[in-house]
Amino acid sequence: MEQLSGLDASFLYLETPTLHMHVEMVAVFDPSTVPGGYSFTKMQAQIASRTHQAPVFRRLLVEVPFRLGHPVWVDDPHFDIEYHVRRSAIPEPGGLRELADLAGDIGSRQLDRSKPLWEIWIVEGLAGGRIAVIAKMHHSTVDGMSGAALLSVLFDLEVDPGPDPEPPVELVRSRIPSSAELISEAMAARVFRPFEITRDVLRTGQRLLNVRRVRNEPEHRAPQAKAALPLSAPRTSFNGTLTRRRQVALAAVGLADVKRLKNATGTTVNDVLLAVCAGALRQFLIDGDELPDKPLVAVVPVSVQPDDGAPFGSNKVSALFVQLPANVDDPMERLVAIREGTKGAKEEHNALGADMLVNWAEHATPNTFAAAARLYSRMRLADRHRPVANLIISNVPGPDFPLYLGGAEMVAGFPLGPVMDGIGVNITIMSYRGVLYWGIISCPETMPKVWELAADIPRALDELLAAAGEAPAEHRPGDPGDPRPDPGDSPPVPTATADLDPAAVPDPAAAGVPGPGG
């Protein structure tokens, strides 16, 4: 029995019928490399053979009676791989639009809390004979970095790595703890709560003074050199109350082009990605005749290493609030402002302490937290105040070498994060073998034209390259002129990201570019 940390549990308390706190991954595979040929049964058996290597796959959530404490994880005594690994298809020859539509539909439904909190869908029918995997996992059990680490459990580094290590002769099955045991554990933990709260209040007071000192330093007095403040974001059409529905769009750009721009401007990869987002959002908002006259605000999750005394948990994240100057016309001016703003945000974040969110989440009261989240959604309070932020942007480094699932080579991987009431768009970016794959998710009632935003991403990168005096992007995944071989032998596809065909997703090996750096 393992109790959830306060931060992990908070993702459960936040969840409502319209706010889904799971993350997804949409990956495209070439099954022609599978020894003996592809079959769904082989894929399901391959995943089943690995689940004992990571407790996350077999652990079951058990609530404490009356929510007197955070829930606990126990080993599921009735684990059924056929429930978790499912088969689906899109009409042949399916493209990325159809795959994204399926991912949006799967993302619109919450995970069943009576089962381990994950699902994997094997999707057939893609153009060129390719298949896809749509993986869905609750945020309470995984964050971006730990989710990437799970790839090492399910995936291999070669087509045929040989037989897996023998699983334990008999997997240990923990029994479901009784209500009395759960209540006694929760009450025992409460004994130390007043001391912990007092400690965190004193520590937080000191850290707030540190933040004030940083903000008052000469180099941080300019508005663009400070971290953005929550509730300072301008309202846009996608900053409203959510419905349960989700919509997905996908995009891709070359990492080499982003690094070329980074080197030419003395910025970082993250700065460039945020500037690309700002440029794409600017065009999207101009097209919708709603460009605000002040910067947007993005929540940027960051992976942290908490202090030794911090509570254990699957999620080890904090967040920066960063200004996105989409209101600024000049691309280079936007990039410079983002560079200064992210630098200031990081310094303020360090002054506040990376583990503050983790520590304070321990004091979340389950009943109060959950009731407040439902009341907030039901009363549509997100429509009545300034947005906490406009959107969420995450950047997850991935491997620069090929991965295989059951012998099928992964050729593209698009990550997807959650959206929240008032923060109706999430852009998550993952690098894989020299390509940056963008997953964009929104609520279609607040942002119905999400594919238009996806199409603006490569255009925004070209705009930045031109402003820096650099040649246009050299690598355009899915372009008819892409020199790399297309195993699906599909016809040429349009250059618009929205029309990428999965058979035209390139073999990233030819890019020869390592993973993202600073």
VEXVOLUM-879714 format. One record per residue (C-alpha): residue in three letters; x negated, y negated, z. Coordinates in nm, 3 decimals. Example, Ala and Ser with C-alpha at 12.3 -4.5 7.8 and 13.67 -1.06 7.14 Angstrom:
<rs>
[r Ala [-1.230 0.450 0.780]] [r Ser [-1.367 0.106 0.714]] 
</rs>
This chain:
<rs>
[r Met [0.000 0.000 0.000]] [r Glu [-0.141 -0.339 -0.104]] [r Gln [0.027 -0.670 -0.032]] [r Leu [0.043 -0.927 -0.310]] [r Ser [-0.147 -1.249 -0.258]] [r Gly [0.062 -1.562 -0.220]] [r Leu [-0.031 -1.680 -0.570]] [r Asp [0.061 -1.347 -0.730]] [r Ala [0.389 -1.340 -0.539]] [r Ser [0.467 -1.699 -0.641]] [r Phe [0.501 -1.586 -1.002]] [r Leu [0.777 -1.352 -0.884]] [r Tyr [0.952 -1.619 -0.677]] [r Leu [0.944 -1.866 -0.967]] [r Glu [1.119 -1.626 -1.203]] [r Thr [1.483 -1.698 -1.287]] [r Pro [1.717 -1.561 -1.558]] [r Thr [1.582 -1.831 -1.793]] [r Leu [1.221 -1.856 -1.668]] [r His [1.027 -1.542 -1.754]] [r Met [0.691 -1.509 -1.581]] [r His [0.526 -1.254 -1.806]] [r Val [0.241 -1.286 -2.055]] [r Glu [0.216 -1.118 -2.396]] [r Met [-0.044 -1.013 -2.647]] [r Val [0.031 -0.959 -3.016]] [r Ala [-0.246 -0.762 -3.186]] [r Val [-0.272 -0.637 -3.545]] [r Phe [-0.451 -0.307 -3.617]] [r Asp [-0.580 -0.123 -3.921]] [r Pro [-0.475 0.242 -3.868]] [r Ser [-0.671 0.370 -4.169]] [r Thr [-0.967 0.431 -3.936]] [r Val [-0.775 0.670 -3.705]] [r Pro [-0.938 1.016 -3.716]] [r Gly [-0.682 1.255 -3.861]] [r Gly [-0.439 0.976 -3.941]] [r Tyr [-0.215 0.748 -3.736]] [r Ser [0.094 0.858 -3.546]] [r Phe [0.293 0.694 -3.268]] [r Thr [0.256 1.008 -3.058]] [r Lys [-0.124 0.979 -3.075]] [r Met [-0.112 0.615 -2.968]] [r Gln [0.118 0.686 -2.679]] [r Ala [-0.099 0.977 -2.564]] [r Gln [-0.413 0.761 -2.591]] [r Ile [-0.262 0.491 -2.367]] [r Ala [-0.131 0.754 -2.124]] [r Ser [-0.479 0.902 -2.091]] [r Arg [-0.617 0.566 -1.972]] [r Thr [-0.355 0.453 -1.721]] [r His [-0.523 0.626 -1.428]] [r Gln [-0.835 0.412 -1.483]] [r Ala [-0.662 0.087 -1.375]] [r Pro [-0.417 0.075 -1.083]] [r Val [-0.225 -0.208 -1.252]] [r Phe [-0.059 0.040 -1.488]] [r Arg [0.092 0.265 -1.222]] [r Arg [0.170 0.031 -0.935]] [r Leu [0.527 -0.042 -0.839]] [r Leu [0.662 -0.354 -0.671]] [r Val [0.835 -0.306 -0.334]] [r Glu [1.013 -0.599 -0.169]] [r Val [0.992 -0.656 0.206]] [r Pro [1.343 -0.647 0.362]] [r Phe [1.497 -0.993 0.403]] [r Arg [1.188 -1.125 0.221]] [r Leu [1.006 -1.168 0.548]] [r Gly [0.674 -1.145 0.365]] [r His [0.519 -1.109 0.025]] [r Pro [0.600 -0.785 -0.166]] [r Val [0.359 -0.494 -0.178]] [r Trp [0.224 -0.269 -0.452]] [r Val [0.252 0.107 -0.420]] [r Asp [0.175 0.387 -0.663]] [r Asp [0.489 0.475 -0.862]] [r Pro [0.585 0.833 -0.772]] [r His [0.802 0.855 -1.087]] [r Phe [0.572 0.696 -1.345]] [r Asp [0.693 0.768 -1.700]] [r Ile [0.470 0.674 -1.993]] [r Glu [0.761 0.707 -2.237]] [r Tyr [0.937 0.418 -2.065]] [r His [0.635 0.190 -2.090]] [r Val [0.499 0.271 -2.438]] [r Arg [0.774 0.225 -2.696]] [r Arg [0.809 0.238 -3.072]] [r Ser [0.952 -0.033 -3.294]] [r Ala [0.935 -0.146 -3.657]] [r Ile [0.995 -0.444 -3.878]] [r Pro [1.133 -0.419 -4.234]] [r Glu [0.853 -0.336 -4.478]] [r Pro [0.644 -0.512 -4.585]] [r Gly [0.653 -0.718 -4.268]] [r Gly [0.453 -1.037 -4.230]] [r Leu [0.337 -1.233 -3.929]] [r Arg [0.663 -1.427 -3.921]] [r Glu [0.861 -1.107 -3.875]] [r Leu [0.611 -0.982 -3.618]] [r Ala [0.633 -1.313 -3.431]] [r Asp [1.014 -1.292 -3.435]] [r Leu [0.995 -0.950 -3.272]] [r Ala [0.745 -1.079 -3.014]] [r Gly [0.985 -1.364 -2.935]] [r Asp [1.273 -1.122 -2.890]] [r Ile [1.066 -0.896 -2.661]] [r Gly [0.950 -1.203 -2.469]] [r Ser [1.312 -1.314 -2.418]] [r Arg [1.382 -1.022 -2.185]] [r Gln [1.251 -0.989 -1.833]] [r Leu [1.063 -0.686 -1.708]] [r Asp [1.249 -0.435 -1.493]] [r Arg [1.122 -0.474 -1.137]] [r Ser [1.215 -0.115 -1.051]] [r Lys [0.928 -0.001 -1.279]] [r Pro [0.559 -0.095 -1.307]] [r Leu [0.567 -0.442 -1.459]] [r Trp [0.441 -0.383 -1.813]] [r Glu [0.550 -0.262 -2.157]] [r Ile [0.362 -0.186 -2.478]] [r Trp [0.545 -0.177 -2.811]] [r Ile [0.381 -0.005 -3.110]] [r Val [0.517 -0.182 -3.418]] [r Glu [0.518 -0.023 -3.763]] [r Gly [0.617 -0.157 -4.104]] [r Leu [0.357 -0.431 -4.146]] [r Ala [0.222 -0.513 -4.492]] [r Gly [-0.078 -0.314 -4.609]] [r Gly [0.012 -0.019 -4.388]] [r Arg [-0.103 -0.200 -4.075]] [r Ile [0.051 -0.165 -3.732]] [r Ala [0.078 -0.402 -3.439]] [r Val [0.082 -0.379 -3.062]] [r Ile [0.294 -0.615 -2.854]] [r Ala [0.192 -0.585 -2.489]] [r Lys [0.393 -0.753 -2.213]] [r Met [0.279 -0.775 -1.850]] [r His [0.406 -0.975 -1.554]] [r His [0.193 -1.270 -1.447]] [r Ser [0.206 -1.147 -1.085]] [r Thr [-0.021 -0.861 -1.184]] [r Val [-0.260 -1.023 -1.431]] [r Asp [-0.405 -1.358 -1.541]] [r Gly [-0.585 -1.449 -1.862]] [r Met [-0.929 -1.329 -1.760]] [r Ser [-0.818 -1.012 -1.583]] [r Gly [-0.586 -0.940 -1.877]] [r Ala [-0.884 -0.956 -2.111]] [r Ala [-1.070 -0.720 -1.877]] [r Leu [-0.792 -0.463 -1.918]] [r Leu [-0.891 -0.436 -2.285]] [r Ser [-1.197 -0.245 -2.170]] [r Val [-0.968 0.016 -2.017]] [r Leu [-0.737 0.072 -2.314]] [r Phe [-0.974 -0.004 -2.601]] [r Asp [-1.293 0.160 -2.727]] [r Leu [-1.605 0.019 -2.890]] [r Glu [-1.610 0.277 -3.168]] [r Val [-1.364 0.471 -3.380]] [r Asp [-1.422 0.805 -3.210]] [r Pro [-1.589 0.766 -2.869]] [r Gly [-1.544 1.129 -2.779]] [r Pro [-1.322 1.276 -2.508]] [r Asp [-1.218 1.059 -2.214]] [r Pro [-1.347 1.143 -1.869]] [r Glu [-1.125 1.399 -1.705]] [r Pro [-0.858 1.234 -1.490]] [r Pro [-0.835 1.339 -1.127]] [r Val [-0.697 1.689 -1.090]] [r Glu [-0.406 1.543 -0.897]] [r Leu [-0.330 1.174 -0.893]] [r Val [-0.266 1.060 -0.539]] [r Arg [0.095 0.952 -0.505]] [r Ser [0.159 0.708 -0.225]] [r Arg [0.504 0.728 -0.074]] [r Ile [0.735 0.428 -0.070]] [r Pro [0.687 0.266 0.273]] [r Ser [0.990 0.247 0.500]] [r Ser [1.172 -0.076 0.577]] [r Ala [1.044 -0.064 0.934]] [r Glu [0.684 -0.039 0.816]] [r Leu [0.725 -0.328 0.574]] [r Ile [0.888 -0.551 0.838]] [r Ser [0.624 -0.474 1.100]] [r Glu [0.343 -0.555 0.854]] [r Ala [0.512 -0.883 0.760]] [r Met [0.569 -0.986 1.121]] [r Ala [0.209 -0.905 1.213]] [r Ala [0.085 -1.130 0.931]] [r Arg [0.301 -1.416 1.062]] [r Val [0.111 -1.423 1.391]] [r Phe [-0.186 -1.590 1.223]] [r Arg [0.018 -1.818 0.994]] [r Pro [0.015 -2.132 1.218]] [r Phe [-0.365 -2.118 1.248]] [r Glu [-0.405 -2.072 0.872]] [r Ile [-0.172 -2.364 0.794]] [r Thr [-0.357 -2.591 1.038]] [r Arg [-0.688 -2.494 0.876]] [r Asp [-0.556 -2.564 0.528]] [r Val [-0.402 -2.898 0.627]] [r Leu [-0.735 -3.019 0.766]] [r Arg [-0.929 -2.885 0.469]] [r Thr [-0.686 -3.041 0.221]] [r Gly [-0.706 -3.380 0.391]] [r Gln [-1.082 -3.381 0.358]] [r Arg [-1.064 -3.275 -0.004]] [r Leu [-0.812 -3.548 -0.092]] [r Leu [-1.058 -3.801 0.045]] [r Asn [-1.323 -3.645 -0.181]] [r Val [-1.093 -3.688 -0.484]] [r Arg [-1.031 -4.051 -0.393]] [r Arg [-1.405 -4.108 -0.371]] [r Val [-1.461 -3.952 -0.715]] [r Arg [-1.181 -4.157 -0.875]] [r Asn [-1.331 -4.478 -0.735]] [r Glu [-1.678 -4.417 -0.875]] [r Pro [-1.771 -4.669 -1.150]] [r Glu [-1.784 -4.413 -1.428]] [r His [-1.430 -4.293 -1.343]] [r Arg [-1.253 -4.626 -1.316]] [r Ala [-1.140 -4.629 -1.678]] [r Pro [-0.793 -4.466 -1.713]] [r Gln [-0.913 -4.221 -1.980]] [r Ala [-1.193 -4.097 -1.750]] [r Lys [-0.953 -3.974 -1.482]] [r Ala [-0.751 -3.658 -1.451]] [r Ala [-0.388 -3.696 -1.553]] [r Leu [-0.138 -3.700 -1.268]] [r Pro [0.161 -3.465 -1.244]] [r Leu [0.493 -3.635 -1.326]] [r Ser [0.315 -3.896 -1.540]] [r Ala [0.391 -3.732 -1.876]] [r Pro [0.617 -3.903 -2.132]] [r Arg [0.937 -3.716 -2.217]] [r Thr [0.960 -3.532 -2.549]] [r Ser [1.226 -3.310 -2.700]] [r Phe [1.049 -2.995 -2.573]] [r Asn [1.044 -3.111 -2.210]] [r Gly [1.383 -2.994 -2.094]] [r Thr [1.564 -2.707 -1.927]] [r Leu [1.503 -2.365 -2.082]] [r Thr [1.739 -2.093 -2.194]] [r Arg [1.638 -1.727 -2.177]] [r Arg [1.540 -1.722 -2.548]] [r Arg [1.181 -1.744 -2.669]] [r Gln [1.033 -1.817 -3.010]] [r Val [0.676 -1.738 -3.121]] [r Ala [0.446 -1.877 -3.392]] [r Leu [0.091 -1.770 -3.477]] [r Ala [-0.212 -1.946 -3.621]] [r Ala [-0.585 -1.886 -3.675]] [r Val [-0.898 -2.096 -3.741]] [r Gly [-1.266 -2.010 -3.766]] [r Leu [-1.476 -2.039 -3.451]] [r Ala [-1.778 -2.140 -3.663]] [r Asp [-1.591 -2.451 -3.779]] [r Val [-1.502 -2.546 -3.423]] [r Lys [-1.863 -2.497 -3.311]] [r Arg [-1.986 -2.700 -3.608]] [r Leu [-1.765 -2.987 -3.496]] [r Lys [-1.869 -2.942 -3.134]] [r Asn [-2.237 -2.967 -3.226]] [r Ala [-2.184 -3.269 -3.449]] [r Thr [-1.999 -3.466 -3.180]] [r Gly [-2.179 -3.362 -2.861]] [r Thr [-1.862 -3.219 -2.709]] [r Thr [-1.758 -2.869 -2.600]] [r Val [-1.550 -2.599 -2.765]] [r Asn [-1.272 -2.667 -2.514]] [r Asp [-1.283 -3.040 -2.593]] [r Val [-1.247 -2.966 -2.964]] [r Leu [-0.959 -2.724 -2.909]] [r Leu [-0.775 -2.981 -2.696]] [r Ala [-0.838 -3.243 -2.966]] [r Val [-0.699 -3.007 -3.232]] [r Cys [-0.391 -2.958 -3.013]] [r Ala [-0.358 -3.336 -2.974]] [r Gly [-0.380 -3.388 -3.350]] [r Ala [-0.129 -3.113 -3.426]] [r Leu [0.113 -3.244 -3.163]] [r Arg [0.074 -3.599 -3.297]] [r Gln [0.181 -3.489 -3.646]] [r Phe [0.461 -3.273 -3.506]] [r Leu [0.598 -3.564 -3.300]] [r Ile [0.564 -3.808 -3.591]] [r Asp [0.763 -3.570 -3.811]] [r Gly [1.030 -3.559 -3.542]] [r Asp [1.024 -3.940 -3.503]] [r Glu [0.945 -3.912 -3.133]] [r Leu [0.577 -3.997 -3.090]] [r Pro [0.539 -4.157 -2.743]] [r Asp [0.328 -4.466 -2.685]] [r Lys [0.123 -4.304 -2.405]] [r Pro [-0.085 -3.985 -2.385]] [r Leu [0.073 -3.645 -2.341]] [r Val [-0.027 -3.439 -2.038]] [r Ala [-0.143 -3.078 -2.066]] [r Val [-0.182 -2.825 -1.787]] [r Val [-0.505 -2.636 -1.854]] [r Pro [-0.542 -2.319 -1.641]] [r Val [-0.898 -2.244 -1.533]] [r Ser [-1.040 -1.923 -1.392]] [r Val [-1.196 -1.969 -1.049]] [r Gln [-1.399 -1.768 -0.804]] [r Pro [-1.236 -1.834 -0.466]] [r Asp [-1.432 -1.864 -0.144]] [r Asp [-1.509 -1.545 0.044]] [r Gly [-1.228 -1.617 0.287]] [r Ala [-0.967 -1.662 0.016]] [r Pro [-0.692 -1.399 -0.014]] [r Phe [-0.735 -1.112 -0.256]] [r Gly [-0.516 -1.113 -0.566]] [r Ser [-0.494 -1.038 -0.937]] [r Asn [-0.461 -1.408 -1.025]] [r Lys [-0.767 -1.622 -0.961]] [r Val [-0.664 -1.941 -1.134]] [r Ser [-0.633 -2.309 -1.075]] [r Ala [-0.533 -2.584 -1.318]] [r Leu [-0.650 -2.913 -1.460]] [r Phe [-0.412 -3.190 -1.567]] [r Val [-0.561 -3.336 -1.885]] [r Gln [-0.452 -3.631 -2.098]] [r Leu [-0.390 -3.556 -2.467]] [r Pro [-0.400 -3.893 -2.649]] [r Ala [-0.166 -3.793 -2.932]] [r Asn [-0.059 -4.159 -2.943]] [r Val [-0.407 -4.258 -3.071]] [r Asp [-0.438 -4.274 -3.450]] [r Asp [-0.817 -4.221 -3.486]] [r Pro [-0.917 -3.850 -3.457]] [r Met [-1.267 -3.923 -3.323]] [r Glu [-1.128 -4.166 -3.066]] [r Arg [-0.895 -3.889 -2.949]] [r Leu [-1.185 -3.643 -2.919]] [r Val [-1.403 -3.887 -2.723]] [r Ala [-1.114 -3.969 -2.489]] [r Ile [-1.054 -3.598 -2.428]] [r Arg [-1.425 -3.540 -2.360]] [r Glu [-1.426 -3.816 -2.097]] [r Gly [-1.092 -3.711 -1.954]] [r Thr [-1.179 -3.343 -1.916]] [r Lys [-1.511 -3.436 -1.756]] [r Gly [-1.330 -3.652 -1.500]] [r Ala [-1.062 -3.388 -1.446]] [r Lys [-1.326 -3.123 -1.375]] [r Glu [-1.506 -3.345 -1.124]] [r Glu [-1.181 -3.424 -0.945]] [r His [-1.086 -3.056 -0.953]] [r Asn [-1.421 -2.962 -0.796]] [r Ala [-1.372 -3.227 -0.528]] [r Leu [-1.029 -3.087 -0.450]] [r Gly [-1.156 -2.729 -0.439]] [r Ala [-1.089 -2.456 -0.689]] [r Asp [-0.929 -2.233 -0.425]] [r Met [-0.677 -2.483 -0.288]] [r Leu [-0.391 -2.350 -0.503]] [r Val [-0.475 -1.993 -0.402]] [r Asn [-0.484 -2.083 -0.032]] [r Trp [-0.164 -2.287 -0.020]] [r Ala [0.025 -2.026 -0.221]] [r Glu [-0.022 -1.792 0.077]] [r His [0.225 -2.006 0.271]] [r Ala [0.503 -1.983 0.013]] [r Thr [0.822 -1.876 0.192]] [r Pro [0.985 -1.614 -0.034]] [r Asn [1.352 -1.696 0.027]] [r Thr [1.306 -2.073 0.016]] [r Phe [1.076 -2.061 -0.286]] [r Ala [1.305 -1.832 -0.488]] [r Ala [1.623 -2.025 -0.396]] [r Ala [1.461 -2.354 -0.492]] [r Ala [1.352 -2.216 -0.831]] [r Arg [1.705 -2.096 -0.910]] [r Leu [1.863 -2.420 -0.793]] [r Tyr [1.620 -2.621 -1.006]] [r Ser [1.713 -2.421 -1.318]] [r Arg [2.086 -2.406 -1.249]] [r Met [2.118 -2.783 -1.190]] [r Arg [1.899 -2.859 -1.494]] [r Leu [1.681 -3.085 -1.281]] [r Ala [1.403 -3.076 -1.541]] [r Asp [1.625 -3.302 -1.756]] [r Arg [1.655 -3.562 -1.479]] [r His [1.299 -3.659 -1.397]] [r Arg [0.976 -3.724 -1.577]] [r Pro [0.806 -3.400 -1.690]] [r Val [0.542 -3.255 -1.460]] [r Ala [0.346 -3.204 -1.784]] [r Asn [0.431 -3.171 -2.152]] [r Leu [0.277 -2.833 -2.226]] [r Ile [0.033 -2.563 -2.115]] [r Ile [-0.289 -2.496 -2.308]] [r Ser [-0.516 -2.198 -2.228]] [r Asn [-0.840 -2.080 -2.387]] [r Val [-0.942 -1.720 -2.321]] [r Pro [-1.281 -1.596 -2.448]] [r Gly [-1.262 -1.262 -2.622]] [r Pro [-1.521 -1.015 -2.752]] [r Asp [-1.739 -1.078 -3.056]] [r Phe [-1.748 -0.708 -3.143]] [r Pro [-1.480 -0.477 -3.285]] [r Leu [-1.229 -0.302 -3.060]] [r Tyr [-1.039 0.017 -3.133]] [r Leu [-0.717 0.161 -2.993]] [r Gly [-0.682 0.531 -3.057]] [r Gly [-0.923 0.491 -3.350]] [r Ala [-0.731 0.199 -3.508]] [r Glu [-0.943 -0.113 -3.551]] [r Met [-0.809 -0.436 -3.404]] [r Val [-0.826 -0.707 -3.671]] [r Ala [-0.642 -0.992 -3.494]] [r Gly [-0.516 -1.073 -3.145]] [r Phe [-0.274 -1.353 -3.052]] [r Pro [-0.220 -1.424 -2.678]] [r Leu [0.104 -1.571 -2.540]] [r Gly [0.165 -1.731 -2.201]] [r Pro [0.482 -1.838 -2.018]] [r Val [0.680 -2.160 -2.052]] [r Met [0.864 -2.330 -1.767]] [r Asp [1.157 -2.566 -1.715]] [r Gly [1.037 -2.908 -1.827]] [r Ile [0.718 -2.762 -1.984]] [r Gly [0.866 -2.600 -2.290]] [r Val [0.557 -2.510 -2.496]] [r Asn [0.259 -2.287 -2.423]] [r Ile [-0.043 -2.270 -2.655]] [r Thr [-0.290 -1.991 -2.574]] [r Ile [-0.607 -1.936 -2.775]] [r Met [-0.830 -1.629 -2.781]] [r Ser [-1.153 -1.575 -2.973]] [r Tyr [-1.221 -1.242 -3.140]] [r Arg [-1.514 -1.175 -3.372]] [r Gly [-1.560 -1.530 -3.493]] [r Val [-1.192 -1.621 -3.527]] [r Leu [-0.979 -1.826 -3.287]] [r Tyr [-0.628 -1.683 -3.270]] [r Trp [-0.352 -1.915 -3.148]] [r Gly [-0.029 -1.793 -2.990]] [r Ile [0.242 -2.057 -2.951]] [r Ile [0.560 -1.984 -2.757]] [r Ser [0.855 -2.209 -2.690]] [r Cys [1.225 -2.207 -2.616]] [r Pro [1.404 -2.246 -2.951]] [r Glu [1.669 -2.470 -2.794]] [r Thr [1.399 -2.725 -2.702]] [r Met [1.151 -2.668 -2.989]] [r Pro [1.317 -2.493 -3.284]] [r Lys [1.042 -2.582 -3.534]] [r Val [0.752 -2.408 -3.361]] [r Trp [0.610 -2.283 -3.694]] [r Glu [0.568 -2.644 -3.805]] [r Leu [0.343 -2.702 -3.503]] [r Ala [0.146 -2.387 -3.595]] [r Ala [0.098 -2.516 -3.951]] [r Asp [-0.035 -2.848 -3.817]] [r Ile [-0.325 -2.677 -3.631]] [r Pro [-0.562 -2.609 -3.927]] [r Arg [-0.472 -2.951 -4.068]] [r Ala [-0.569 -3.116 -3.739]] [r Leu [-0.904 -2.932 -3.745]] [r Asp [-0.975 -3.054 -4.100]] [r Glu [-0.883 -3.408 -3.993]] [r Leu [-1.137 -3.392 -3.711]] [r Leu [-1.407 -3.247 -3.936]] [r Ala [-1.353 -3.524 -4.191]] [r Ala [-1.368 -3.791 -3.919]] [r Ala [-1.700 -3.645 -3.799]] [r Gly [-1.842 -3.650 -4.154]] [r Glu [-1.834 -3.272 -4.181]] [r Ala [-1.712 -3.058 -4.469]] [r Pro [-1.363 -2.907 -4.441]] [r Ala [-1.315 -2.579 -4.260]] [r Glu [-1.514 -2.303 -4.427]] [r His [-1.313 -2.016 -4.284]] [r Arg [-0.938 -2.006 -4.336]] [r Pro [-0.794 -1.673 -4.225]] [r Gly [-0.538 -1.559 -4.477]] [r Asp [-0.640 -1.795 -4.758]] [r Pro [-0.632 -1.651 -5.111]] [r Gly [-0.996 -1.754 -5.142]] [r Asp [-1.111 -1.566 -4.832]] [r Pro [-1.409 -1.366 -4.963]] [r Arg [-1.374 -1.085 -4.716]] [r Pro [-1.206 -0.761 -4.819]] [r Asp [-0.839 -0.704 -4.753]] [r Pro [-0.783 -0.336 -4.664]] [r Gly [-0.412 -0.376 -4.737]] [r Asp [-0.484 -0.491 -5.096]] [r Ser [-0.193 -0.730 -5.064]] [r Pro [-0.125 -1.015 -5.309]] [r Pro [-0.265 -1.359 -5.234]] [r Val [-0.086 -1.546 -4.962]] [r Pro [-0.020 -1.918 -4.920]] [r Thr [-0.266 -2.130 -4.727]] [r Ala [-0.009 -2.242 -4.470]] [r Thr [-0.070 -2.074 -4.139]] [r Ala [0.303 -2.013 -4.109]] [r Asp [0.287 -1.783 -4.412]] [r Leu [-0.008 -1.568 -4.305]] [r Asp [0.039 -1.206 -4.406]] [r Pro [-0.094 -0.942 -4.162]] [r Ala [-0.259 -0.761 -4.450]] [r Ala [-0.449 -1.081 -4.522]] [r Val [-0.578 -1.124 -4.168]] [r Pro [-0.948 -1.092 -4.244]] [r Asp [-1.208 -0.856 -4.115]] [r Pro [-1.380 -1.084 -3.862]] [r Ala [-1.707 -0.891 -3.888]] [r Ala [-1.814 -1.101 -4.183]] [r Ala [-1.793 -1.418 -3.977]] [r Gly [-2.106 -1.326 -3.783]] [r Val [-2.024 -1.574 -3.507]] [r Pro [-2.059 -1.502 -3.135]] [r Gly [-1.790 -1.574 -2.879]] [r Pro [-1.699 -1.926 -2.764]] [r Gly [-1.950 -2.122 -2.566]] [r Gly [-1.957 -2.453 -2.382]] 
</rs>
